Amino acid sequence: MSDPLYIPLEDGDLRLEPLAERHREGLRAATAADAEIWAIYPYDYAGDAFDPRFDWLLEGPPRRSGYAVLLEGRVVGMSAWIDRGEPGWSVEIGNSFILPELRGTGFNTRLKHLMIGHAFACGLARVEFRVDERNRRSQAAVLKLGAVKEGVLRAERKTWTGHVRDTAVFSILAGEWGRRA
């Protein structure tokens, strides 16, 4: 991941910080607030699964740079840059979760606008989202951002539950974002 992309980002009371050990307990509490959601995520962050998954993110797995999402200084979720395609050309925003109490409030739109705007300001041409076909709420949120659904990758991965997932792929191109701004 290029350094100019993976920096702290801020918009008023919303802050994204590169994931660090100091975020562990706040993110543990946030992910515990919705134990049922993990059934449709590729990875489990609930209960005993939290520490190994958090440690994995801290290790900086190839192609993934995680953020703690903070609102007024409190950890309320996570997101990440995931390398896709040509370095410096495109990136995926994924590994995203926010507290249930913030869903439907416009907070996710603010968060994603901050990340998308930063990606394009860094010169990237494409921002991608990959969403489990079963996750209608996340698909609606991505479409609301102005993303285009490009298609579905059938049986793209096996999740932690053993479910063979079909993955919807969405994108926003820099020229499209510029027309929105």
HELIX and SHEET records of a PDB file:
HELIX    1   1 GLU A   21  HIS A   23  5                                   3    
HELIX    2   2 ARG A   24  ALA A   32  1                                   9    
HELIX    3   3 ALA A   35  ILE A   40  5                                   6    
HELIX    4   4 GLY A   47  ALA A   49  5                                   3    
HELIX    5   5 PHE A   50  LEU A   58  1                                   9    
HELIX    6   6 PRO A  100  LEU A  102  5                                   3    
HELIX    7   7 PHE A  107  ALA A  121  1                                  15    
HELIX    8   8 ARG A  136  LYS A  144  1                                   9    
HELIX    9   9 ALA A  174  ARG A  180  1                                   7    
SHEET    1   A 8 LEU A   9  ASP A  11  0                                        
SHEET    2   A 8 LEU A  14  PRO A  18 -1                                        
SHEET    3   A 8 ARG A  64  LEU A  71 -1                                        
SHEET    4   A 8 ARG A  74  ASP A  83 -1                                        
SHEET    5   A 8 SER A  90  ILE A  98 -1                                        
SHEET    6   A 8 ARG A 126  ASP A 132  1                                        
SHEET    7   A 8 VAL A 164  LEU A 173 -1                                        
SHEET    8   A 8 VAL A 148  LYS A 158 -1                                        
END                                                                             
